[in-house]
Amino acid sequence: QSPRMQLSLKDLINTFLVVATLMVTVTFAAGFTVPGGVYSSDAKDPKNIGMAILADKPFFWVFTTFNMIAMYSSVIACGLMLMALIFDHKLATGATILAMCCLVLAFSTVPIAFMAAVHLVVANNYALSRTIIVIGVVYTSLILLGLFFGFFPIGIRLLLFRHVGRLVLRILIALTKYDDRPEDSSLPLKDFVFLQ
């Protein structure tokens, strides 16, 4: 553990609660301000009033599905964080871990929903829509890899995963200036499974 930053469980719960609440707010608003807008009251067919204009497009399905997953995952995380505030330490730790998994799911689905929404509104421009797809796929892949290897770097035996995990850990170590670690560190990095 870093000697500079020792967060208590309560501080961690409060931080996760703020992040999850922000995620709920953003995804809730996105569900009603759908890309392309909705039919107004002067629509030709009265049955279409209030309905999404781009609802028949495949990317609208992608946007709606992933936005809903992110929203409900964030709501579950908020509920778990609120329960963790009143639980004892052991149950609060379990609730925090489960809420963190829900937040990881929300963080991995929001970029896909955003990519689909932007693609919908620029679908008439072929070059721009394809550029958005490529950028979205690249960055979503990086986010998913970062989340995956950030939580599960140890014990993965596949050669590719070990190399990518090693790269992610080296970047994290470089960012945290790990050279000023405590002197009584008894286990060097090379002894871990993922670095062997």
PAVEX-390609 format. One record per residue: residue number from 1; residue in one letter; chain; x, y, z of N, C-alpha, C in turn. Coordinates in nm, 4 decimals, m for minus. Example, Ala and Ser with C-alpha at 12.3 -4.5 7.8 and 13.67 -1.06 7.14 Angstrom:
! residues 2
- i:aa:ch:nx:ny:nz:cax:cay:caz:cx:cy:cz
- 1:A:A:1.3190:m0.5690:0.7800:1.2300:m0.4500:0.7800:1.3200:m0.3300:0.7800
- 2:S:A:1.2850:m0.2250:0.7080:1.3670:m0.1060:0.7140:1.2900:0.0030:0.7870
//
This chain:
! residues 196
- i:aa:ch:nx:ny:nz:cax:cay:caz:cx:cy:cz
- 1:Q:A:0.0829:m0.1198:0.0000:0.0000:0.0000:0.0000:0.0861:0.1244:0.0000
- 2:S:A:0.0350:0.2245:m0.0659:0.1079:0.3500:m0.0691:0.0987:0.4179:0.0672
- 3:P:A:0.2117:0.4631:0.1234:0.2040:0.5307:0.2535:0.1390:0.6678:0.2446
- 4:R:A:0.1325:0.7237:0.1236:0.0775:0.8586:0.1092:m0.0739:0.8603:0.1133
- 5:M:A:m0.1382:0.7515:0.0678:m0.2832:0.7562:0.0496:m0.3444:0.6300:0.1084
- 6:Q:A:m0.4020:0.6412:0.2256:m0.4670:0.5291:0.2888:m0.6131:0.5661:0.3113
- 7:L:A:m0.6966:0.5252:0.2163:m0.8385:0.5562:0.2254:m0.9069:0.4577:0.3173
- 8:S:A:m0.9923:0.5054:0.4021:m1.0741:0.4155:0.4821:m1.1866:0.3613:0.3959
- 9:L:A:m1.2517:0.2575:0.4430:m1.3612:0.1980:0.3676:m1.4748:0.2983:0.3493
- 10:K:A:m1.4984:0.3809:0.4503:m1.6057:0.4802:0.4399:m1.5761:0.5826:0.3306
- 11:D:A:m1.4511:0.6252:0.3208:m1.4128:0.7190:0.2141:m1.4304:0.6547:0.0773
- 12:L:A:m1.3937:0.5275:0.0667:m1.4086:0.4554:m0.0594:m1.5556:0.4435:m0.0978
- 13:I:A:m1.6400:0.4128:m0.0004:m1.7838:0.4013:m0.0261:m1.8401:0.5350:m0.0724
- 14:N:A:m1.8015:0.6428:m0.0062:m1.8518:0.7755:m0.0449:m1.8064:0.8128:m0.1862
- 15:T:A:m1.6825:0.7788:m0.2210:m1.6326:0.8079:m0.3559:m1.7100:0.7306:m0.4609
- 16:F:A:m1.7286:0.6012:m0.4377:m1.8047:0.5185:m0.5315:m1.9496:0.5660:m0.5420
- 17:L:A:m2.0063:0.6114:m0.4309:m2.1449:0.6589:m0.4331:m2.1590:0.7822:m0.5209
- 18:V:A:m2.0627:0.8736:m0.5136:m2.0660:0.9935:m0.5980:m2.0540:0.9558:m0.7456
- 19:V:A:m1.9599:0.8662:m0.7763:m1.9401:0.8248:m0.9157:m2.0634:0.7543:m0.9689
- 20:A:A:m2.1210:0.6645:m0.8897:m2.2393:0.5909:m0.9344:m2.3582:0.6842:m0.9522
- 21:T:A:m2.3725:0.7836:m0.8651:m2.4824:0.8795:m0.8778:m2.4676:0.9625:m1.0046
- 22:L:A:m2.3459:1.0050:m1.0356:m2.3226:1.0784:m1.1604:m2.3550:0.9929:m1.2826
- 23:M:A:m2.3178:0.8659:m1.2770:m2.3466:0.7756:m1.3880:m2.4972:0.7560:m1.4054
- 24:V:A:m2.5701:0.7433:m1.2953:m2.7162:0.7307:m1.3030:m2.7763:0.8555:m1.3666
- 25:T:A:m2.7297:0.9721:m1.3256:m2.7833:1.0984:m1.3784:m2.7602:1.1098:m1.5283
- 26:V:A:m2.6391:1.0792:m1.5725:m2.6052:1.0927:m1.7150:m2.6844:0.9941:m1.8004
- 27:T:A:m2.6893:0.8681:m1.7579:m2.7588:0.7673:m1.8382:m2.9098:0.7873:m1.8351
- 28:F:A:m2.9633:0.8367:m1.7235:m3.1068:0.8655:m1.7157:m3.1437:0.9769:m1.8129
- 29:A:A:m3.0609:1.0824:m1.8149:m3.0879:1.1931:m1.9075:m3.0750:1.1483:m2.0523
- 30:A:A:m2.9786:1.0615:m2.0814:m2.9600:1.0141:m2.2189:m3.0775:0.9305:m2.2660
- 31:G:A:m3.1464:0.8641:m2.1733:m3.2623:0.7841:m2.2116:m3.3793:0.8672:m2.2616
- 32:F:A:m3.3867:0.9926:m2.2200:m3.4975:1.0783:m2.2633:m3.4570:1.1767:m2.3722
- 33:T:A:m3.3313:1.2114:m2.3792:m3.2831:1.2972:m2.4880:m3.2164:1.2073:m2.5918
- 34:V:A:m3.2960:1.1248:m2.6560:m3.2440:1.0248:m2.7487:m3.1861:1.0921:m2.8725
- 35:P:A:m3.0861:1.0297:m2.9374:m3.0292:1.0896:m3.0586:m3.1330:1.0987:m3.1689
- 36:G:A:m3.1347:1.2135:m3.2351:m3.2322:1.2362:m3.3415:m3.3609:1.2982:m3.2934
- 37:G:A:m3.3869:1.2939:m3.1633:m3.5062:1.3544:m3.1069:m3.6298:1.2660:m3.1220
- 38:V:A:m3.7444:1.3247:m3.0897:m3.8723:1.2538:m3.0967:m3.9691:1.3321:m3.1855
- 39:Y:A:m4.0724:1.2622:m3.2323:m4.1752:1.3289:m3.3119:m4.2509:1.4273:m3.2243
- 40:S:A:m4.2740:1.5464:m3.2779:m4.3453:1.6499:m3.2027:m4.4960:1.6341:m3.2200
- 41:S:A:m4.5689:1.7245:m3.1616:m4.7151:1.7150:m3.1640:m4.7736:1.7411:m3.3024
- 42:D:A:m4.6961:1.7982:m3.3947:m4.7466:1.8230:m3.5299:m4.7066:1.7128:m3.6279
- 43:A:A:m4.6798:1.5925:m3.5781:m4.6437:1.4800:m3.6648:m4.7641:1.4381:m3.7483
- 44:K:A:m4.7373:1.3834:m3.8680:m4.8453:1.3431:m3.9579:m4.9281:1.2300:m3.8980
- 45:D:A:m4.8620:1.1336:m3.8387:m4.9319:1.0214:m3.7768:m4.9400:1.0456:m3.6260
- 46:P:A:m5.0596:1.0572:m3.5700:m5.0707:1.0842:m3.4256:m5.0100:0.9743:m3.3383
- 47:K:A:m4.9992:0.8530:m3.3922:m4.9411:0.7441:m3.3135:m4.7915:0.7641:m3.2891
- 48:N:A:m4.7268:0.8469:m3.3717:m4.5823:0.8683:m3.3591:m4.5447:0.9782:m3.2613
- 49:I:A:m4.6429:1.0517:m3.2097:m4.6118:1.1642:m3.1212:m4.5382:1.1135:m2.9965
- 50:G:A:m4.4218:1.1715:m2.9722:m4.3410:1.1337:m2.8568:m4.2488:1.0155:m2.8814
- 51:M:A:m4.2623:0.9513:m2.9972:m4.1772:0.8358:m3.0285:m4.0436:0.8829:m3.0874
- 52:A:A:m3.9409:0.8017:m3.0717:m3.8078:0.8359:m3.1240:m3.8085:0.8311:m3.2763
- 53:I:A:m3.7484:0.9305:m3.3379:m3.7460:0.9400:m3.4839:m3.6592:0.8293:m3.5439
- 54:L:A:m3.5476:0.7992:m3.4813:m3.4526:0.7010:m3.5353:m3.4703:0.5622:m3.4740
- 55:A:A:m3.5892:0.5312:m3.4225:m3.6100:0.4054:m3.3498:m3.5940:0.2823:m3.4374
- 56:D:A:m3.6097:0.2964:m3.5695:m3.5990:0.1784:m3.6574:m3.4551:0.1504:m3.7024
- 57:K:A:m3.3603:0.2321:m3.6601:m3.2201:0.2121:m3.6988:m3.1534:0.1107:m3.6063
- 58:P:A:m3.0634:0.0248:m3.6593:m2.9960:m0.0746:m3.5740:m2.9115:m0.0122:m3.4629
- 59:F:A:m2.8461:0.1007:m3.4912:m2.7621:0.1623:m3.3891:m2.8441:0.2243:m3.2764
- 60:F:A:m2.9718:0.2528:m3.3029:m3.0578:0.2998:m3.1944:m3.0802:0.1878:m3.0934
- 61:W:A:m3.0920:0.0654:m3.1427:m3.1035:m0.0495:m3.0536:m2.9779:m0.0634:m2.9684
- 62:V:A:m2.8625:m0.0470:m3.0322:m2.7359:m0.0561:m2.9582:m2.7300:0.0514:m2.8509
- 63:F:A:m2.7626:0.1750:m2.8890:m2.7614:0.2854:m2.7932:m2.8540:0.2588:m2.6755
- 64:T:A:m2.9771:0.2211:m2.7039:m3.0757:0.2013:m2.5984:m3.0364:0.0864:m2.5063
- 65:T:A:m2.9929:m0.0237:m2.5652:m2.9587:m0.1410:m2.4849:m2.8424:m0.1124:m2.3908
- 66:F:A:m2.7352:m0.0564:m2.4435:m2.6174:m0.0334:m2.3602:m2.6385:0.0813:m2.2619
- 67:N:A:m2.7190:0.1797:m2.2984:m2.7518:0.2863:m2.2039:m2.8332:0.2315:m2.0873
- 68:M:A:m2.9261:0.1404:m2.1170:m3.0070:0.0799:m2.0097:m2.9203:m0.0057:m1.9179
- 69:I:A:m2.8285:m0.0831:m1.9753:m2.7386:m0.1650:m1.8927:m2.6566:m0.0754:m1.7998
- 70:A:A:m2.6031:0.0335:m1.8536:m2.5232:0.1254:m1.7725:m2.6070:0.1897:m1.6631
- 71:M:A:m2.7307:0.2271:m1.6967:m2.8162:0.2936:m1.5994:m2.8521:0.1997:m1.4847
- 72:Y:A:m2.8954:0.0787:m1.5169:m2.9356:m0.0141:m1.4116:m2.8162:m0.0629:m1.3295
- 73:S:A:m2.7012:m0.0804:m1.3930:m2.5814:m0.1173:m1.3179:m2.5435:m0.0081:m1.2186
- 74:S:A:m2.5569:0.1168:m1.2607:m2.5261:0.2285:m1.1713:m2.6258:0.2387:m1.0570
- 75:V:A:m2.7526:0.2122:m1.0865:m2.8545:0.2158:m0.9807:m2.8264:0.1068:m0.8772
- 76:I:A:m2.7915:m0.0129:m0.9235:m2.7573:m0.1214:m0.8313:m2.6356:m0.0823:m0.7476
- 77:A:A:m2.5348:m0.0212:m0.8122:m2.4159:0.0223:m0.7387:m2.4514:0.1262:m0.6333
- 78:C:A:m2.5407:0.2190:m0.6666:m2.5839:0.3195:m0.5677:m2.6521:0.2531:m0.4489
- 79:G:A:m2.7417:0.1586:m0.4776:m2.8101:0.0887:m0.3694:m2.7142:0.0118:m0.2805
- 80:L:A:m2.6166:m0.0549:m0.3416:m2.5176:m0.1287:m0.2631:m2.4320:m0.0354:m0.1780
- 81:M:A:m2.3970:0.0806:m0.2333:m2.3165:0.1752:m0.1574:m2.3952:0.2317:m0.0389
- 82:L:A:m2.5243:0.2576:m0.0603:m2.6065:0.3069:0.0509:m2.6208:0.2007:0.1589
- 83:M:A:m2.6372:0.0744:0.1189:m2.6456:m0.0331:0.2173:m2.5125:m0.0520:0.2886
- 84:A:A:m2.4024:m0.0333:0.2154:m2.2702:m0.0509:0.2760:m2.2439:0.0512:0.3864
- 85:L:A:m2.3097:0.1665:0.3791:m2.2915:0.2680:0.4825:m2.3494:0.2249:0.6167
- 86:I:A:m2.4478:0.1326:0.6140:m2.5104:0.0914:0.7403:m2.4701:m0.0498:0.7817
- 87:F:A:m2.3995:m0.1221:0.6951:m2.3557:m0.2577:0.7298:m2.2356:m0.2528:0.8233
- 88:D:A:m2.2037:m0.3697:0.8821:m2.0777:m0.3804:0.9533:m1.9637:m0.3916:0.8514
- 89:H:A:m1.8405:m0.3958:0.8997:m1.7249:m0.3858:0.8108:m1.7191:m0.4993:0.7092
- 90:K:A:m1.7490:m0.6213:0.7515:m1.7378:m0.7362:0.6619:m1.8415:m0.7296:0.5498
- 91:L:A:m1.9669:m0.7018:0.5847:m2.0710:m0.6925:0.4827:m2.0518:m0.5694:0.3945
- 92:A:A:m2.0023:m0.4610:0.4522:m1.9769:m0.3405:0.3738:m1.8675:m0.3650:0.2708
- 93:T:A:m1.7669:m0.4434:0.3076:m1.6603:m0.4759:0.2122:m1.7148:m0.5570:0.0951
- 94:G:A:m1.7981:m0.6573:0.1252:m1.8589:m0.7371:0.0184:m1.9483:m0.6548:m0.0714
- 95:A:A:m2.0290:m0.5656:m0.0118:m2.1170:m0.4798:m0.0910:m2.0367:m0.3837:m0.1782
- 96:T:A:m1.9240:m0.3354:m0.1262:m1.8387:m0.2442:m0.2032:m1.7765:m0.3152:m0.3228
- 97:I:A:m1.7316:m0.4387:m0.3029:m1.6741:m0.5147:m0.4143:m1.7793:m0.5404:m0.5213
- 98:L:A:m1.9007:m0.5778:m0.4803:m2.0078:m0.6013:m0.5768:m2.0462:m0.4726:m0.6492
- 99:A:A:m2.0512:m0.3615:m0.5763:m2.0814:m0.2328:m0.6392:m1.9731:m0.1917:m0.7380
- 100:M:A:m1.8472:m0.2237:m0.7048:m1.7382:m0.1923:m0.7969:m1.7530:m0.2713:m0.9265
- 101:C:A:m1.7958:m0.3978:m0.9174:m1.8204:m0.4767:m1.0387:m1.9313:m0.4149:m1.1229
- 102:C:A:m2.0367:m0.3663:m1.0566:m2.1453:m0.2999:m1.1299:m2.0973:m0.1728:m1.1977
- 103:L:A:m2.0103:m0.0982:m1.1295:m1.9566:0.0232:m1.1904:m1.8649:m0.0080:m1.3075
- 104:V:A:m1.7882:m0.1166:m1.2974:m1.7042:m0.1576:m1.4103:m1.7919:m0.1903:m1.5304
- 105:L:A:m1.9032:m0.2598:m1.5074:m1.9964:m0.2900:m1.6165:m2.0535:m0.1617:m1.6762
- 106:A:A:m2.0893:m0.0657:m1.5911:m2.1426:0.0610:m1.6410:m2.0380:0.1373:m1.7214
- 107:F:A:m1.9139:0.1416:m1.6709:m1.8083:0.2126:m1.7418:m1.7721:0.1461:m1.8735
- 108:S:A:m1.7959:0.0163:m1.8855:m1.7636:m0.0513:m2.0111:m1.8766:m0.0436:m2.1129
- 109:T:A:m1.9984:m0.0113:m2.0707:m2.1105:m0.0018:m2.1651:m2.1403:0.1411:m2.2096
- 110:V:A:m2.1063:0.2390:m2.1279:m2.1337:0.3784:m2.1654:m2.0599:0.4209:m2.2929
- 111:P:A:m1.9319:0.3852:m2.3129:m1.8665:0.4252:m2.4389:m1.9342:0.3676:m2.5630
- 112:I:A:m1.9880:0.2454:m2.5527:m2.0562:0.1853:m2.6677:m2.1858:0.2603:m2.6963
- 113:A:A:m2.2594:0.2957:m2.5910:m2.3820:0.3731:m2.6105:m2.3521:0.5092:m2.6714
- 114:F:A:m2.2457:0.5732:m2.6261:m2.2080:0.7027:m2.6813:m2.1698:0.6916:m2.8281
- 115:M:A:m2.0911:0.5892:m2.8625:m2.0507:0.5690:m3.0014:m2.1728:0.5490:m3.0905
- 116:A:A:m2.2685:0.4670:m3.0447:m2.3887:0.4422:m3.1241:m2.4704:0.5695:m3.1421
- 117:A:A:m2.4803:0.6513:m3.0377:m2.5578:0.7754:m3.0460:m2.4957:0.8733:m3.1445
- 118:V:A:m2.3641:0.8904:m3.1381:m2.2977:0.9829:m3.2300:m2.3070:0.9307:m3.3728
- 119:H:A:m2.2935:0.7988:m3.3904:m2.3044:0.7411:m3.5245:m2.4439:0.7655:m3.5833
- 120:L:A:m2.5464:0.7596:m3.5002:m2.6830:0.7803:m3.5491:m2.7037:0.9193:m3.6075
- 121:V:A:m2.6479:1.0201:m3.5422:m2.6741:1.1570:m3.5862:m2.5881:1.2001:m3.7037
- 122:V:A:m2.4835:1.1224:m3.7375:m2.3999:1.1564:m3.8536:m2.4021:1.0442:m3.9571
- 123:A:A:m2.5059:0.9610:m3.9546:m2.5106:0.8438:m4.0429:m2.5127:0.8825:m4.1906
- 124:N:A:m2.5600:1.0022:m4.2256:m2.5649:1.0444:m4.3656:m2.4265:1.0735:m4.4231
- 125:N:A:m2.3305:1.1032:m4.3395:m2.1932:1.1279:m4.3819:m2.1148:0.9972:m4.3655
- 126:Y:A:m2.0905:0.9276:m4.4771:m2.0306:0.7937:m4.4715:m1.8923:0.7953:m4.4073
- 127:A:A:m1.8062:0.8881:m4.4512:m1.6685:0.8905:m4.4004:m1.6653:0.9221:m4.2510
- 128:L:A:m1.7448:1.0193:m4.2090:m1.7456:1.0567:m4.0672:m1.8032:0.9451:m3.9805
- 129:S:A:m1.9086:0.8809:m4.0288:m1.9681:0.7729:m3.9487:m1.8726:0.6552:m3.9343
- 130:R:A:m1.7976:0.6220:m4.0398:m1.6998:0.5132:m4.0305:m1.5832:0.5522:m3.9390
- 131:T:A:m1.5423:0.6783:m3.9444:m1.4363:0.7256:m3.8550:m1.4797:0.7146:m3.7097
- 132:I:A:m1.6036:0.7507:m3.6820:m1.6562:0.7412:m3.5452:m1.6593:0.5963:m3.4986
- 133:I:A:m1.6968:0.5047:m3.5879:m1.6989:0.3625:m3.5521:m1.5582:0.3140:m3.5171
- 134:V:A:m1.4600:0.3505:m3.5999:m1.3220:0.3059:m3.5760:m1.2703:0.3630:m3.4437
- 135:I:A:m1.2893:0.4927:m3.4223:m1.2440:0.5547:m3.2973:m1.3145:0.4913:m3.1782
- 136:G:A:m1.4446:0.4687:m3.1904:m1.5199:0.4081:m3.0807:m1.4733:0.2673:m3.0484
- 137:V:A:m1.4474:0.1868:m3.1514:m1.4022:0.0488:m3.1282:m1.2636:0.0476:m3.0642
- 138:V:A:m1.1734:0.1337:m3.1124:m1.0373:0.1367:m3.0576:m1.0396:0.1775:m2.9110
- 139:Y:A:m1.1072:0.2873:m2.8805:m1.1058:0.3360:m2.7428:m1.1863:0.2472:m2.6491
- 140:T:A:m1.2967:0.1905:m2.6967:m1.3724:0.0977:m2.6127:m1.2895:m0.0260:m2.5823
- 141:S:A:m1.2131:m0.0744:m2.6800:m1.1246:m0.1888:m2.6562:m1.0175:m0.1544:m2.5535
- 142:L:A:m0.9612:m0.0343:m2.5628:m0.8607:0.0071:m2.4650:m0.9206:0.0182:m2.3252
- 143:I:A:m1.0425:0.0712:m2.3159:m1.1093:0.0826:m2.1857:m1.1344:m0.0554:m2.1266
- 144:L:A:m1.1857:m0.1477:m2.2093:m1.2135:m0.2828:m2.1606:m1.0856:m0.3551:m2.1199
- 145:L:A:m0.9789:m0.3400:m2.1995:m0.8517:m0.4018:m2.1628:m0.7969:m0.3427:m2.0335
- 146:G:A:m0.8062:m0.2104:m2.0201:m0.7594:m0.1464:m1.8976:m0.8364:m0.1923:m1.7754
- 147:L:A:m0.9690:m0.2025:m1.7890:m1.0506:m0.2504:m1.6774:m1.0192:m0.3954:m1.6455
- 148:F:A:m1.0059:m0.4778:m1.7500:m0.9811:m0.6205:m1.7279:m0.8455:m0.6435:m1.6619
- 149:F:A:m0.7415:m0.5860:m1.7196:m0.6083:m0.6099:m1.6653:m0.5821:m0.5279:m1.5399
- 150:G:A:m0.6615:m0.4250:m1.5170:m0.6480:m0.3519:m1.3915:m0.7007:m0.4298:m1.2732
- 151:F:A:m0.7997:m0.5166:m1.2971:m0.8578:m0.5936:m1.1884:m0.8071:m0.7367:m1.1833
- 152:F:A:m0.7645:m0.7932:m1.2973:m0.7258:m0.9340:m1.2999:m0.5872:m0.9550:m1.3615
- 153:P:A:m0.4838:m0.8861:m1.3145:m0.3528:m0.9059:m1.3771:m0.2768:m1.0265:m1.3228
- 154:I:A:m0.3111:m1.0722:m1.2032:m0.2317:m1.1744:m1.1369:m0.2910:m1.3122:m1.1632
- 155:G:A:m0.2060:m1.4071:m1.1955:m0.2485:m1.5452:m1.2092:m0.2953:m1.5839:m1.3475
- 156:I:A:m0.2919:m1.4935:m1.4459:m0.3333:m1.5278:m1.5804:m0.2155:m1.5945:m1.6514
- 157:R:A:m0.2343:m1.7145:m1.6989:m0.1236:m1.7931:m1.7512:m0.1061:m1.7818:m1.9022
- 158:L:A:m0.2036:m1.7308:m1.9747:m0.1876:m1.7173:m2.1193:m0.0794:m1.6136:m2.1493
- 159:L:A:0.0046:m1.6465:m2.2470:0.1223:m1.5635:m2.2751:0.0842:m1.4209:m2.3135
- 160:L:A:m0.0176:m1.4056:m2.4005:m0.0588:m1.2716:m2.4428:m0.1088:m1.1910:m2.3239
- 161:F:A:m0.1922:m1.2522:m2.2387:m0.2451:m1.1823:m2.1223:m0.1327:m1.1433:m2.0260
- 162:R:A:m0.0336:m1.2308:m2.0124:0.0774:m1.1985:m1.9233:0.1559:m1.0792:m1.9745
- 163:H:A:0.1781:m1.0723:m2.1065:0.2537:m0.9598:m2.1623:0.1742:m0.8292:m2.1531
- 164:V:A:0.0459:m0.8362:m2.1840:m0.0363:m0.7151:m2.1740:m0.0499:m0.6728:m2.0286
- 165:G:A:m0.0695:m0.7698:m1.9383:m0.0774:m0.7381:m1.7961:0.0502:m0.6751:m1.7445
- 166:R:A:0.1642:m0.7258:m1.7918:0.2931:m0.6679:m1.7526:0.3040:m0.5240:m1.8017
- 167:L:A:0.2597:m0.4987:m1.9265:0.2651:m0.3631:m1.9815:0.1762:m0.2680:m1.9015
- 168:V:A:0.0540:m0.3119:m1.8694:m0.0372:m0.2273:m1.7918:0.0211:m0.1976:m1.6549
- 169:L:A:0.0779:m0.2985:m1.5893:0.1359:m0.2766:m1.4566:0.2581:m0.1847:m1.4618
- 170:R:A:0.3382:m0.1965:m1.5660:0.4536:m0.1054:m1.5787:0.4075:0.0384:m1.5971
- 171:I:A:0.3019:0.0577:m1.6755:0.2480:0.1926:m1.6933:0.1958:0.2466:m1.5601
- 172:L:A:0.1215:0.1617:m1.4854:0.0692:0.2052:m1.3561:0.1814:0.2368:m1.2577
- 173:I:A:0.2855:0.1546:m1.2573:0.3983:0.1787:m1.1683:0.4691:0.3084:m1.2057
- 174:A:A:0.4840:0.3324:m1.3361:0.5483:0.4570:m1.3801:0.4647:0.5790:m1.3420
- 175:L:A:0.3318:0.5654:m1.3518:0.2446:0.6780:m1.3184:0.2420:0.7072:m1.1696
- 176:T:A:0.2593:0.6039:m1.0874:0.2521:0.6238:m0.9426:0.3876:0.6494:m0.8794
- 177:K:A:0.4925:0.6580:m0.9606:0.6276:0.6839:m0.9102:0.6622:0.5839:m0.8006
- 178:Y:A:0.6599:0.4586:m0.8378:0.6771:0.3507:m0.7410:0.8187:0.3427:m0.6845
- 179:D:A:0.9091:0.4258:m0.7345:1.0470:0.4194:m0.6870:1.0606:0.4674:m0.5427
- 180:D:A:0.9598:0.5361:m0.4873:0.9689:0.5815:m0.3483:0.8863:0.4916:m0.2549
- 181:R:A:0.8842:0.3606:m0.2851:0.8118:0.2655:m0.2017:0.8863:0.2461:m0.0698
- 182:P:A:0.8198:0.1920:0.0318:0.8854:0.1686:0.1603:1.0028:0.0719:0.1464
- 183:E:A:1.1021:0.0868:0.2315:1.2242:0.0074:0.2219:1.2033:m0.1376:0.2637
- 184:D:A:1.0991:m0.1668:0.3436:1.0815:m0.3024:0.3936:1.0006:m0.3902:0.2996
- 185:S:A:0.9951:m0.3540:0.1707:0.9243:m0.4367:0.0743:0.9990:m0.5693:0.0594
- 186:S:A:0.9337:m0.6784:0.1004:1.0031:m0.8067:0.1056:0.9880:m0.8892:m0.0208
- 187:L:A:0.8928:m0.8541:m0.1096:0.8680:m0.9369:m0.2277:0.8916:m0.8539:m0.3527
- 188:P:A:1.0006:m0.8795:m0.4254:1.0251:m0.8019:m0.5481:0.9231:m0.8343:m0.6556
- 189:L:A:0.9060:m0.7412:m0.7485:0.8049:m0.7572:m0.8540:0.8294:m0.8799:m0.9391
- 190:K:A:0.9530:m0.9197:m0.9576:0.9802:m1.0310:m1.0471:0.9298:m1.1638:m0.9914
- 191:D:A:0.8965:m1.1686:m0.8609:0.8486:m1.2924:m0.8022:0.7014:m1.3188:m0.8285
- 192:F:A:0.6297:m1.2209:m0.8819:0.4883:m1.2430:m0.9103:0.4730:m1.3325:m1.0328
- 193:V:A:0.3584:m1.4004:m1.0409:0.3332:m1.4964:m1.1492:0.3315:m1.4294:m1.2839
- 194:F:A:0.2714:m1.3084:m1.2879:0.2534:m1.2450:m1.4185:0.3828:m1.1869:m1.4731
- 195:L:A:0.4879:m1.1794:m1.3941:0.6145:m1.1278:m1.4431:0.7172:m1.2377:m1.4661
- 196:Q:A:0.6834:m1.3617:m1.4321:0.7790:m1.4702:m1.4497:0.7852:m1.5136:m1.5941
//
